[in-house]
Amino acid sequence: MTAPRIPDASPAVSPPGVRGPKRRGVELVLLLGAALISVCGYAEVGLAHDGAVPPDAARYGAGLGFLSLLAHLAVRFRAPYADPLLLPIAVLLNGLGLVLIYRLDLETPRDQAATTQLVWSTLGVTLFIVVVLLLRDHRALQGYAYVCVAAALALMILPIFFPAVNGARIWIRIGGLSFQP
């Protein structure tokens, strides 16, 4: 007579053909947290500078939340097994970047770069959604890994050959278009 086998309660790896949990709810909660942190940062900058919450803080939060929700829905329906941390981290970094740009805008009233950056964020989320909707299998991008690395390195080196802006060589200016890689 043999002893009964006790199954392992927490296998390290899922058996072949069995997918892990989707964890889209975790992603949504983390997205809400990332948007909330960004909105609190935005309000804090206004409080520190003017002694009052900026009047457009709710609009800023709604815009960031709406973009986050659109990206989340695209991932939920087209890539349900994607890592639930990547999108919230990207939203948090983007939101904090917008807060920092807003803070710099308060010191230079003639420059309003935060609204322009929000437009670029919207374009980025739109491109993200298009890629998620059109790309059937992410492994198709593996063939472009070296091309992407070479392009990224070239973009980091390229500003050296353009004129300095405020003493820093971090801009690429071509005609009326300028950007920081």
C-alpha angles and dihedrals in degrees: 000000000000128000115256114261114245110215118232106258095209115030114201094222131027115246115259113281093020115107124213125240118299096226094194090141090058089051092051093051091048090049090053089050092049092050091046092051090050093049091047089051090050091050091046092054090052092047092050094047104037105011091244139079110262111260092233096051092107091049090049091050092046092050094049091043093049093050090047092049092050091051091046092052091050090052093042093056103032105030106023094161095052120125107279094213102058099070095046091049091051091049092048093050091046092047093048089047089054090050091052092048090049089052090052090047090058089060093048106042094181091060118068102179097150094074090047090050090051088055089052089048089053090051090049093051090047091053090046091054092047091052093046091049097045101038110085098182123020090207088075087075093061091087090061098052096104092043090053092048091049091048092049092050091047091051091051092051098040098077089066088074095052128077119274119258113210088344096306127106097210102110133087111205121189115168109310093339121092130171143162114237 
